[in-house]
Amino acid sequence: MNTVALPFLLLLAVPICTHAQGAIDQVNSTADKVGNTIDKVGGLFKKKKKNTTDAPAAKPTTSGSNVTINTVYDFVPGSTVLFTDHFDSTIRGNFPALWLTNASGDVVTLQEYPGKWFSVSSGGTYIPKLKNGLSKDFTLEFDFIIADGNNSRTLYIDFEDALNGNFDMNPSNPFVQFRIYEGGSAWIDSKGKNLSTDVKSSAYNEGGKINHFAFRKEGERLRVYINQEKTFDINNAFESSRTYSTFKFSTSFYNPTHMLISNVKIASL
């Protein structure tokens, strides 16, 4: 090769090498930046060490179909007792002296429960002897048992605008009637108000268990409680211009069912 041409070729090669080295440096720099970026992104996905000072995470709330309902037993008995009968003074086997009927019945004792109980007959109507009848507003309470109840059975409670002596189970006088059938199917009928309504009581006991019934008449309003369950609360059951002076109860059942009643208490408000 010509010695003159050699320096010339070397001069040409210098820019090419310089340019190539710059490209390599640029690529390396870019690679470093990309690597740094990857390190940062990767750091985002690294498991964070638990900080023991952090507050505990809130537990997720669960949604369900069941809720707990809190209520109160708001029955208040009347202040002045008009009639009471626990049947303590009645000799076992006799009909209680404080009652009227068109049928029969006798006072008995039970092995399972204390006290005396009035065992009534099917189809009978029973009226307590109230000298002046019910007051304008009143409460009624009693205990009730169905024994050997393996057939259809009904208890009727009537409040009538009449004074004793009417033993018709379906009276023609203006009345408010409560009925309860087997299984806890309960009804209220009001002749004067042309009202008929029914509910299913979940608290009603059968099979020889005690039921405590409580009624409160206050103006036109009627509240009925079965074992502290408010079964009815009707604000237009009674006619305000009428005095419902008679309380009576009737029964309907077939043998060998027995219906028994005790601890009857009537009081005025």
SEDRENMAR-552799 format. One record per residue (C-alpha): residue number from 0; residue in one letter; z, y, x. Coordinates in steps of 0.02 Angstrom, whole numbers. Layout:
% SEDRENMAR-552799
<pos: NUM; code: A; zz: Z; yy: Y; xx: X>
...
This chain:
% SEDRENMAR-552799
<pos: 0; code: M; zz: 0; yy: 0; xx: 0>
<pos: 1; code: N; zz: -33; yy: 177; xx: 53>
<pos: 2; code: T; zz: 123; yy: 255; xx: 124>
<pos: 3; code: V; zz: 79; yy: 421; xx: 45>
<pos: 4; code: A; zz: 72; yy: 347; xx: -130>
<pos: 5; code: L; zz: 242; yy: 260; xx: -118>
<pos: 6; code: P; zz: 351; yy: 416; xx: -134>
<pos: 7; code: F; zz: 245; yy: 471; xx: -280>
<pos: 8; code: L; zz: 277; yy: 307; xx: -373>
<pos: 9; code: L; zz: 463; yy: 320; xx: -340>
<pos: 10; code: L; zz: 466; yy: 493; xx: -415>
<pos: 11; code: L; zz: 381; yy: 426; xx: -572>
<pos: 12; code: A; zz: 507; yy: 284; xx: -588>
<pos: 13; code: V; zz: 661; yy: 397; xx: -585>
<pos: 14; code: P; zz: 634; yy: 476; xx: -758>
<pos: 15; code: I; zz: 595; yy: 306; xx: -832>
<pos: 16; code: C; zz: 756; yy: 231; xx: -763>
<pos: 17; code: T; zz: 855; yy: 383; xx: -814>
<pos: 18; code: H; zz: 786; yy: 374; xx: -991>
<pos: 19; code: A; zz: 822; yy: 188; xx: -1002>
<pos: 20; code: Q; zz: 1000; yy: 210; xx: -939>
<pos: 21; code: G; zz: 1028; yy: 348; xx: -1068>
<pos: 22; code: A; zz: 967; yy: 235; xx: -1208>
<pos: 23; code: I; zz: 1086; yy: 99; xx: -1150>
<pos: 24; code: D; zz: 1231; yy: 221; xx: -1143>
<pos: 25; code: Q; zz: 1189; yy: 282; xx: -1317>
<pos: 26; code: V; zz: 1183; yy: 104; xx: -1384>
<pos: 27; code: N; zz: 1350; yy: 64; xx: -1303>
<pos: 28; code: S; zz: 1427; yy: 222; xx: -1375>
<pos: 29; code: T; zz: 1362; yy: 178; xx: -1548>
<pos: 30; code: A; zz: 1430; yy: 2; xx: -1530>
<pos: 31; code: D; zz: 1600; yy: 72; xx: -1483>
<pos: 32; code: K; zz: 1600; yy: 183; xx: -1638>
<pos: 33; code: V; zz: 1551; yy: 38; xx: -1748>
<pos: 34; code: G; zz: 1686; yy: -69; xx: -1669>
<pos: 35; code: N; zz: 1816; yy: 65; xx: -1699>
<pos: 36; code: T; zz: 1761; yy: 80; xx: -1879>
<pos: 37; code: I; zz: 1774; yy: -108; xx: -1904>
<pos: 38; code: D; zz: 1948; yy: -106; xx: -1828>
<pos: 39; code: K; zz: 2000; yy: 30; xx: -1949>
<pos: 40; code: V; zz: 1925; yy: -57; xx: -2100>
<pos: 41; code: G; zz: 2001; yy: -222; xx: -2047>
<pos: 42; code: G; zz: 2169; yy: -137; xx: -2033>
<pos: 43; code: L; zz: 2159; yy: -91; xx: -2216>
<pos: 44; code: F; zz: 2152; yy: -274; xx: -2264>
<pos: 45; code: K; zz: 2289; yy: -332; xx: -2148>
<pos: 46; code: K; zz: 2447; yy: -390; xx: -2240>
<pos: 47; code: K; zz: 2569; yy: -248; xx: -2243>
<pos: 48; code: K; zz: 2741; yy: -294; xx: -2180>
<pos: 49; code: K; zz: 2872; yy: -290; xx: -2318>
<pos: 50; code: N; zz: 2981; yy: -137; xx: -2311>
<pos: 51; code: T; zz: 3156; yy: -197; xx: -2355>
<pos: 52; code: T; zz: 3202; yy: -22; xx: -2415>
<pos: 53; code: D; zz: 3068; yy: -20; xx: -2550>
<pos: 54; code: A; zz: 3129; yy: -29; xx: -2732>
<pos: 55; code: P; zz: 3093; yy: -196; xx: -2816>
<pos: 56; code: A; zz: 2932; yy: -203; xx: -2915>
<pos: 57; code: A; zz: 2950; yy: -183; xx: -3103>
<pos: 58; code: K; zz: 2932; yy: -345; xx: -3199>
<pos: 59; code: P; zz: 2783; yy: -350; xx: -3316>
<pos: 60; code: T; zz: 2825; yy: -333; xx: -3499>
<pos: 61; code: T; zz: 2778; yy: -478; xx: -3610>
<pos: 62; code: S; zz: 2708; yy: -459; xx: -3783>
<pos: 63; code: G; zz: 2754; yy: -591; xx: -3912>
<pos: 64; code: S; zz: 2748; yy: -618; xx: -4100>
<pos: 65; code: N; zz: 2938; yy: -629; xx: -4121>
<pos: 66; code: V; zz: 3060; yy: -484; xx: -4131>
<pos: 67; code: T; zz: 3247; yy: -476; xx: -4162>
<pos: 68; code: I; zz: 3294; yy: -376; xx: -4316>
<pos: 69; code: N; zz: 3471; yy: -308; xx: -4330>
<pos: 70; code: T; zz: 3538; yy: -261; xx: -4500>
<pos: 71; code: V; zz: 3706; yy: -241; xx: -4587>
<pos: 72; code: Y; zz: 3788; yy: -314; xx: -4742>
<pos: 73; code: D; zz: 3808; yy: -156; xx: -4845>
<pos: 74; code: F; zz: 3881; yy: -229; xx: -5005>
<pos: 75; code: V; zz: 4035; yy: -133; xx: -5063>
<pos: 76; code: P; zz: 4136; yy: -209; xx: -5206>
<pos: 77; code: G; zz: 4197; yy: -101; xx: -5349>
<pos: 78; code: S; zz: 4367; yy: -18; xx: -5334>
<pos: 79; code: T; zz: 4444; yy: -72; xx: -5501>
<pos: 80; code: V; zz: 4452; yy: -258; xx: -5543>
<pos: 81; code: L; zz: 4401; yy: -296; xx: -5722>
<pos: 82; code: F; zz: 4402; yy: -486; xx: -5714>
<pos: 83; code: T; zz: 4444; yy: -620; xx: -5588>
<pos: 84; code: D; zz: 4456; yy: -809; xx: -5599>
<pos: 85; code: H; zz: 4485; yy: -931; xx: -5457>
<pos: 86; code: F; zz: 4527; yy: -1066; xx: -5587>
<pos: 87; code: D; zz: 4694; yy: -1095; xx: -5501>
<pos: 88; code: S; zz: 4790; yy: -1085; xx: -5665>
<pos: 89; code: T; zz: 4676; yy: -1210; xx: -5754>
<pos: 90; code: I; zz: 4732; yy: -1391; xx: -5754>
<pos: 91; code: R; zz: 4603; yy: -1504; xx: -5674>
<pos: 92; code: G; zz: 4493; yy: -1581; xx: -5808>
<pos: 93; code: N; zz: 4517; yy: -1438; xx: -5932>
<pos: 94; code: F; zz: 4397; yy: -1302; xx: -5986>
<pos: 95; code: P; zz: 4452; yy: -1132; xx: -5915>
<pos: 96; code: A; zz: 4539; yy: -1022; xx: -6043>
<pos: 97; code: L; zz: 4457; yy: -859; xx: -5985>
<pos: 98; code: W; zz: 4281; yy: -913; xx: -6031>
<pos: 99; code: L; zz: 4173; yy: -939; xx: -6186>
<pos: 100; code: T; zz: 4031; yy: -1065; xx: -6199>
<pos: 101; code: N; zz: 3912; yy: -1153; xx: -6316>
<pos: 102; code: A; zz: 3923; yy: -1311; xx: -6210>
<pos: 103; code: S; zz: 4059; yy: -1393; xx: -6105>
<pos: 104; code: G; zz: 4130; yy: -1398; xx: -5930>
<pos: 105; code: D; zz: 4288; yy: -1434; xx: -5834>
<pos: 106; code: V; zz: 4384; yy: -1378; xx: -5682>
<pos: 107; code: V; zz: 4377; yy: -1497; xx: -5533>
<pos: 108; code: T; zz: 4426; yy: -1507; xx: -5351>
<pos: 109; code: L; zz: 4314; yy: -1554; xx: -5205>
<pos: 110; code: Q; zz: 4353; yy: -1656; xx: -5051>
<pos: 111; code: E; zz: 4243; yy: -1545; xx: -4943>
<pos: 112; code: Y; zz: 4308; yy: -1373; xx: -4997>
<pos: 113; code: P; zz: 4478; yy: -1301; xx: -5047>
<pos: 114; code: G; zz: 4523; yy: -1225; xx: -5214>
<pos: 115; code: K; zz: 4465; yy: -1267; xx: -5389>
<pos: 116; code: W; zz: 4287; yy: -1262; xx: -5455>
<pos: 117; code: F; zz: 4214; yy: -1244; xx: -5629>
<pos: 118; code: S; zz: 4088; yy: -1385; xx: -5656>
<pos: 119; code: V; zz: 3966; yy: -1332; xx: -5792>
<pos: 120; code: S; zz: 3843; yy: -1429; xx: -5900>
<pos: 121; code: S; zz: 3655; yy: -1411; xx: -5905>
<pos: 122; code: G; zz: 3588; yy: -1299; xx: -6043>
<pos: 123; code: G; zz: 3756; yy: -1214; xx: -6065>
<pos: 124; code: T; zz: 3790; yy: -1027; xx: -6065>
<pos: 125; code: Y; zz: 3957; yy: -958; xx: -6003>
<pos: 126; code: I; zz: 4031; yy: -787; xx: -6039>
<pos: 127; code: P; zz: 4194; yy: -719; xx: -5965>
<pos: 128; code: K; zz: 4318; yy: -642; xx: -6087>
<pos: 129; code: L; zz: 4308; yy: -457; xx: -6046>
<pos: 130; code: K; zz: 4410; yy: -357; xx: -6172>
<pos: 131; code: N; zz: 4299; yy: -203; xx: -6167>
<pos: 132; code: G; zz: 4148; yy: -278; xx: -6082>
<pos: 133; code: L; zz: 4072; yy: -219; xx: -5919>
<pos: 134; code: S; zz: 4087; yy: -40; xx: -5861>
<pos: 135; code: K; zz: 3938; yy: 73; xx: -5841>
<pos: 136; code: D; zz: 3925; yy: 29; xx: -5656>
<pos: 137; code: F; zz: 4002; yy: -127; xx: -5581>
<pos: 138; code: T; zz: 3997; yy: -264; xx: -5451>
<pos: 139; code: L; zz: 3999; yy: -453; xx: -5478>
<pos: 140; code: E; zz: 4040; yy: -587; xx: -5349>
<pos: 141; code: F; zz: 4057; yy: -776; xx: -5358>
<pos: 142; code: D; zz: 4037; yy: -934; xx: -5255>
<pos: 143; code: F; zz: 3913; yy: -1067; xx: -5309>
<pos: 144; code: I; zz: 3877; yy: -1247; xx: -5256>
<pos: 145; code: I; zz: 3738; yy: -1367; xx: -5301>
<pos: 146; code: A; zz: 3790; yy: -1547; xx: -5275>
<pos: 147; code: D; zz: 3671; yy: -1696; xx: -5279>
<pos: 148; code: G; zz: 3528; yy: -1579; xx: -5317>
<pos: 149; code: N; zz: 3377; yy: -1692; xx: -5306>
<pos: 150; code: N; zz: 3279; yy: -1623; xx: -5453>
<pos: 151; code: S; zz: 3226; yy: -1457; xx: -5529>
<pos: 152; code: R; zz: 3371; yy: -1338; xx: -5562>
<pos: 153; code: T; zz: 3394; yy: -1157; xx: -5613>
<pos: 154; code: L; zz: 3539; yy: -1035; xx: -5617>
<pos: 155; code: Y; zz: 3525; yy: -886; xx: -5736>
<pos: 156; code: I; zz: 3629; yy: -726; xx: -5722>
<pos: 157; code: D; zz: 3612; yy: -604; xx: -5869>
<pos: 158; code: F; zz: 3671; yy: -426; xx: -5896>
<pos: 159; code: E; zz: 3646; yy: -378; xx: -6079>
<pos: 160; code: D; zz: 3667; yy: -233; xx: -6198>
<pos: 161; code: A; zz: 3777; yy: -338; xx: -6311>
<pos: 162; code: L; zz: 3962; yy: -379; xx: -6321>
<pos: 163; code: N; zz: 3998; yy: -566; xx: -6301>
<pos: 164; code: G; zz: 3950; yy: -706; xx: -6417>
<pos: 165; code: N; zz: 3763; yy: -711; xx: -6376>
<pos: 166; code: F; zz: 3731; yy: -879; xx: -6296>
<pos: 167; code: D; zz: 3542; yy: -872; xx: -6299>
<pos: 168; code: M; zz: 3473; yy: -914; xx: -6127>
<pos: 169; code: N; zz: 3323; yy: -802; xx: -6164>
<pos: 170; code: P; zz: 3403; yy: -660; xx: -6263>
<pos: 171; code: S; zz: 3314; yy: -538; xx: -6375>
<pos: 172; code: N; zz: 3435; yy: -399; xx: -6328>
<pos: 173; code: P; zz: 3384; yy: -282; xx: -6187>
<pos: 174; code: F; zz: 3434; yy: -372; xx: -6028>
<pos: 175; code: V; zz: 3415; yy: -386; xx: -5840>
<pos: 176; code: Q; zz: 3406; yy: -566; xx: -5785>
<pos: 177; code: F; zz: 3420; yy: -645; xx: -5613>
<pos: 178; code: R; zz: 3359; yy: -824; xx: -5588>
<pos: 179; code: I; zz: 3357; yy: -936; xx: -5437>
<pos: 180; code: Y; zz: 3267; yy: -1102; xx: -5428>
<pos: 181; code: E; zz: 3271; yy: -1246; xx: -5306>
<pos: 182; code: G; zz: 3212; yy: -1198; xx: -5133>
<pos: 183; code: G; zz: 3275; yy: -1018; xx: -5149>
<pos: 184; code: S; zz: 3140; yy: -946; xx: -5263>
<pos: 185; code: A; zz: 3227; yy: -796; xx: -5342>
<pos: 186; code: W; zz: 3170; yy: -685; xx: -5487>
<pos: 187; code: I; zz: 3222; yy: -524; xx: -5573>
<pos: 188; code: D; zz: 3163; yy: -484; xx: -5750>
<pos: 189; code: S; zz: 3205; yy: -322; xx: -5841>
<pos: 190; code: K; zz: 3155; yy: -318; xx: -6022>
<pos: 191; code: G; zz: 3189; yy: -133; xx: -6045>
<pos: 192; code: K; zz: 3090; yy: -85; xx: -5889>
<pos: 193; code: N; zz: 2951; yy: -213; xx: -5914>
<pos: 194; code: L; zz: 2988; yy: -273; xx: -5738>
<pos: 195; code: S; zz: 2964; yy: -446; xx: -5664>
<pos: 196; code: T; zz: 2972; yy: -479; xx: -5477>
<pos: 197; code: D; zz: 3013; yy: -624; xx: -5362>
<pos: 198; code: V; zz: 3055; yy: -661; xx: -5181>
<pos: 199; code: K; zz: 3096; yy: -813; xx: -5075>
<pos: 200; code: S; zz: 3274; yy: -815; xx: -5011>
<pos: 201; code: S; zz: 3292; yy: -887; xx: -4836>
<pos: 202; code: A; zz: 3482; yy: -882; xx: -4849>
<pos: 203; code: Y; zz: 3504; yy: -990; xx: -5005>
<pos: 204; code: N; zz: 3597; yy: -1153; xx: -4970>
<pos: 205; code: E; zz: 3575; yy: -1316; xx: -5060>
<pos: 206; code: G; zz: 3641; yy: -1490; xx: -5025>
<pos: 207; code: G; zz: 3823; yy: -1460; xx: -5066>
<pos: 208; code: K; zz: 3845; yy: -1297; xx: -4969>
<pos: 209; code: I; zz: 3932; yy: -1140; xx: -5032>
<pos: 210; code: N; zz: 3826; yy: -990; xx: -5083>
<pos: 211; code: H; zz: 3910; yy: -821; xx: -5104>
<pos: 212; code: F; zz: 3820; yy: -711; xx: -5231>
<pos: 213; code: A; zz: 3854; yy: -524; xx: -5245>
<pos: 214; code: F; zz: 3777; yy: -402; xx: -5371>
<pos: 215; code: R; zz: 3797; yy: -214; xx: -5378>
<pos: 216; code: K; zz: 3737; yy: -107; xx: -5524>
<pos: 217; code: E; zz: 3737; yy: 79; xx: -5489>
<pos: 218; code: G; zz: 3641; yy: 184; xx: -5614>
<pos: 219; code: E; zz: 3470; yy: 105; xx: -5629>
<pos: 220; code: R; zz: 3484; yy: 22; xx: -5460>
<pos: 221; code: L; zz: 3520; yy: -164; xx: -5437>
<pos: 222; code: R; zz: 3561; yy: -246; xx: -5272>
<pos: 223; code: V; zz: 3577; yy: -434; xx: -5255>
<pos: 224; code: Y; zz: 3647; yy: -521; xx: -5101>
<pos: 225; code: I; zz: 3643; yy: -707; xx: -5062>
<pos: 226; code: N; zz: 3755; yy: -756; xx: -4917>
<pos: 227; code: Q; zz: 3748; yy: -576; xx: -4853>
<pos: 228; code: E; zz: 3558; yy: -572; xx: -4862>
<pos: 229; code: K; zz: 3498; yy: -425; xx: -4967>
<pos: 230; code: T; zz: 3380; yy: -523; xx: -5079>
<pos: 231; code: F; zz: 3339; yy: -380; xx: -5200>
<pos: 232; code: D; zz: 3361; yy: -192; xx: -5195>
<pos: 233; code: I; zz: 3274; yy: -122; xx: -5350>
<pos: 234; code: N; zz: 3302; yy: 60; xx: -5396>
<pos: 235; code: N; zz: 3234; yy: 47; xx: -5575>
<pos: 236; code: A; zz: 3301; yy: -118; xx: -5642>
<pos: 237; code: F; zz: 3419; yy: -47; xx: -5775>
<pos: 238; code: E; zz: 3391; yy: 82; xx: -5912>
<pos: 239; code: S; zz: 3500; yy: 232; xx: -5875>
<pos: 240; code: S; zz: 3539; yy: 266; xx: -6059>
<pos: 241; code: R; zz: 3603; yy: 90; xx: -6091>
<pos: 242; code: T; zz: 3771; yy: 4; xx: -6060>
<pos: 243; code: Y; zz: 3750; yy: -175; xx: -6004>
<pos: 244; code: S; zz: 3918; yy: -234; xx: -6069>
<pos: 245; code: T; zz: 3896; yy: -423; xx: -6056>
<pos: 246; code: F; zz: 3883; yy: -534; xx: -5904>
<pos: 247; code: K; zz: 3844; yy: -718; xx: -5931>
<pos: 248; code: F; zz: 3771; yy: -862; xx: -5834>
<pos: 249; code: S; zz: 3671; yy: -1014; xx: -5888>
<pos: 250; code: T; zz: 3610; yy: -1170; xx: -5801>
<pos: 251; code: S; zz: 3468; yy: -1295; xx: -5813>
<pos: 252; code: F; zz: 3464; yy: -1460; xx: -5716>
<pos: 253; code: Y; zz: 3454; yy: -1648; xx: -5734>
<pos: 254; code: N; zz: 3577; yy: -1783; xx: -5686>
<pos: 255; code: P; zz: 3649; yy: -1821; xx: -5561>
<pos: 256; code: T; zz: 3649; yy: -1637; xx: -5509>
<pos: 257; code: H; zz: 3810; yy: -1539; xx: -5525>
<pos: 258; code: M; zz: 3827; yy: -1350; xx: -5526>
<pos: 259; code: L; zz: 3996; yy: -1276; xx: -5482>
<pos: 260; code: I; zz: 4061; yy: -1098; xx: -5482>
<pos: 261; code: S; zz: 4221; yy: -1019; xx: -5416>
<pos: 262; code: N; zz: 4303; yy: -857; xx: -5356>
<pos: 263; code: V; zz: 4227; yy: -748; xx: -5491>
<pos: 264; code: K; zz: 4266; yy: -563; xx: -5473>
<pos: 265; code: I; zz: 4201; yy: -417; xx: -5577>
<pos: 266; code: A; zz: 4249; yy: -238; xx: -5533>
<pos: 267; code: S; zz: 4199; yy: -64; xx: -5591>
<pos: 268; code: L; zz: 4137; yy: 71; xx: -5470>
